[in-house]
Amino acid sequence: MLIANRDAKGKSTHLAINQRLFDDPVEDFPKAGTTEIWEYVNLSGDGHAMHVHLVQFHLLDRQRLDTTGYRAAYDAWIAGGRRPEARPDLARHLRGEPIAPGDYETGRLDTTVAQPGMVTRIVLRFDLPEGAALPATYIQHCHMLEHEDNEMMRPWRIIA
């Protein structure tokens, strides 16, 4: 998930996840019962308290990245139509070794801070409550109210 500022169709600058606004179509479809690693790539100058509804997760690690190089590659990918096969290779822009979570960040979480200039990796398991119907739509967002109000919130949908 890319965290960056976005000019929202002539409006004031919004914060966005994957350069998408809240009402844009859902793009993330984890399967029920599976485990995934999500990467928050923070190209903004601020830390963001990222909260994922429904699931608790574990913070895997954080890693520094070349924000200028990755932003240029990502922006070119967006301008080129977001073709999946042309998505920029994040690994080419990583710098240094992954940094383990601090003692205060171990265990199950529902919110973690995506630090500026870093990739924050979380491990999520998508188990639904008993009797929940599929597909099931939930959201992720920055827990800072000003950021939620400025479109830094995206839906995701669990499928069978």
C-alpha positions as CSV (number, residue, x, y, z in Angstrom):
1,M,0.0,0.0,0.0
2,L,1.5,3.3,-1.0
3,I,1.0,6.3,1.3
4,A,1.5,9.6,-0.4
5,N,-0.1,12.9,-1.1
6,R,-2.4,13.2,-4.1
7,D,-3.9,16.1,-5.9
8,A,-7.6,15.0,-5.9
9,K,-9.1,16.4,-9.2
10,G,-8.4,20.1,-8.5
11,K,-9.3,19.9,-4.8
12,S,-6.9,20.4,-2.0
13,T,-4.2,17.8,-1.6
14,H,-5.4,14.6,-0.1
15,L,-3.6,11.7,1.5
16,A,-4.2,8.5,-0.4
17,I,-3.5,4.8,-0.1
18,N,-2.3,3.4,-3.5
19,Q,-3.1,6.8,-5.1
20,R,-6.8,5.9,-4.7
21,L,-9.6,7.7,-2.8
22,F,-12.1,6.0,-0.6
23,D,-14.8,5.7,-3.2
24,D,-12.5,4.3,-5.9
25,P,-13.1,0.6,-6.7
26,V,-11.9,-2.0,-4.2
27,E,-8.5,-3.5,-5.3
28,D,-7.6,-5.8,-2.4
29,F,-9.3,-9.2,-2.3
30,P,-7.7,-11.5,0.4
31,K,-9.2,-15.0,0.6
32,A,-10.9,-16.1,3.8
33,G,-8.6,-18.2,5.9
34,T,-5.4,-17.1,4.2
35,T,-2.4,-15.2,5.6
36,E,-0.8,-12.3,3.7
37,I,2.0,-9.8,4.2
38,W,1.0,-6.2,3.5
39,E,3.6,-3.5,2.9
40,Y,2.9,0.1,3.8
41,V,5.3,2.2,1.7
42,N,5.3,5.6,3.3
43,L,6.5,8.3,0.8
44,S,5.1,11.1,2.9
45,G,7.0,13.1,5.5
46,D,4.7,12.0,8.4
47,G,4.2,8.8,10.4
48,H,0.7,7.3,9.9
49,A,-1.1,5.2,12.5
50,M,-2.5,2.5,10.1
51,H,-5.5,0.6,11.4
52,V,-7.0,-2.5,9.7
53,H,-10.6,-3.4,10.5
54,L,-11.6,-7.0,11.3
55,V,-8.1,-8.5,11.8
56,Q,-5.3,-8.3,14.3
57,F,-1.9,-8.6,12.8
58,H,1.8,-8.9,13.7
59,L,4.4,-6.3,12.8
60,L,7.0,-8.2,10.8
61,D,9.6,-5.4,10.2
62,R,10.4,-2.0,8.7
63,Q,13.0,-1.2,6.1
64,R,14.3,2.1,4.7
65,L,13.8,2.9,1.1
66,D,14.9,5.4,-1.6
67,T,11.7,7.4,-1.6
68,T,12.7,9.6,-4.6
69,G,13.5,6.7,-6.8
70,Y,10.5,4.7,-5.8
71,R,8.1,7.7,-6.2
72,A,9.4,8.3,-9.8
73,A,8.9,4.6,-10.7
74,Y,5.5,4.5,-9.0
75,D,4.3,7.7,-10.7
76,A,5.4,6.4,-14.1
77,W,3.5,3.1,-13.4
78,I,0.4,5.1,-12.5
79,A,0.8,7.3,-15.7
80,G,1.2,4.1,-17.7
81,G,-2.2,2.7,-16.7
82,R,-1.3,0.6,-13.6
83,R,-0.5,-2.5,-15.7
84,P,0.2,-5.3,-13.1
85,E,3.2,-6.7,-15.0
86,A,4.8,-3.2,-15.1
87,R,4.4,-2.4,-11.3
88,P,7.7,-1.1,-10.0
89,D,9.9,-3.6,-8.1
90,L,10.0,-2.3,-4.5
91,A,13.0,-4.5,-3.7
92,R,15.2,-2.3,-6.1
93,H,14.5,0.7,-3.9
94,L,15.1,-0.8,-0.4
95,R,18.1,0.4,1.6
96,G,19.7,-1.5,4.5
97,E,18.5,-4.5,6.4
98,P,15.0,-4.9,7.7
99,I,14.5,-3.6,11.3
100,A,12.7,-5.8,13.8
101,P,9.8,-4.4,15.8
102,G,10.5,-2.9,19.2
103,D,9.5,-4.7,22.3
104,Y,6.4,-2.5,22.5
105,E,5.3,-3.6,19.0
106,T,5.3,-7.3,19.5
107,G,2.1,-9.4,19.8
108,R,-1.2,-8.9,18.1
109,L,-2.0,-5.4,16.9
110,D,-4.8,-3.6,15.1
111,T,-2.8,-0.4,14.5
112,T,0.9,0.3,13.7
113,V,2.8,3.4,12.7
114,A,4.1,3.4,9.1
115,Q,7.2,5.6,9.6
116,P,8.1,8.1,6.9
117,G,10.6,6.9,4.3
118,M,10.1,3.3,5.2
119,V,8.3,0.2,4.3
120,T,6.3,-1.3,7.2
121,R,5.4,-4.9,6.8
122,I,2.5,-6.5,8.6
123,V,1.3,-10.2,8.7
124,L,-2.5,-10.6,8.6
125,R,-4.7,-13.7,8.8
126,F,-8.2,-13.3,7.3
127,D,-10.5,-15.3,9.5
128,L,-14.1,-14.3,9.6
129,P,-16.4,-14.4,12.6
130,E,-18.7,-17.4,12.7
131,G,-21.7,-16.9,10.4
132,A,-20.2,-14.0,8.5
133,A,-21.3,-13.9,4.8
134,L,-18.9,-13.6,1.9
135,P,-17.9,-11.4,0.3
136,A,-17.2,-9.2,3.4
137,T,-16.0,-5.6,3.0
138,Y,-13.9,-3.8,5.6
139,I,-11.6,-0.8,5.6
140,Q,-8.1,0.2,6.5
141,H,-7.2,3.8,7.3
142,C,-4.9,6.2,9.1
143,H,-6.1,6.7,12.6
144,M,-5.3,10.4,12.6
145,L,-8.7,12.1,12.1
146,E,-7.4,14.8,9.8
147,H,-6.0,12.1,7.5
148,E,-9.2,10.0,7.6
149,D,-11.1,13.2,6.6
150,N,-8.7,13.7,3.7
151,E,-9.4,10.3,2.0
152,M,-6.7,8.2,3.7
153,M,-9.1,5.3,4.0
154,R,-9.6,2.4,1.6
155,P,-11.9,-0.6,1.5
156,W,-10.8,-4.2,1.0
157,R,-13.0,-7.3,0.5
158,I,-12.6,-10.8,1.8
159,I,-13.7,-13.4,-0.7
160,A,-14.2,-17.2,-0.6
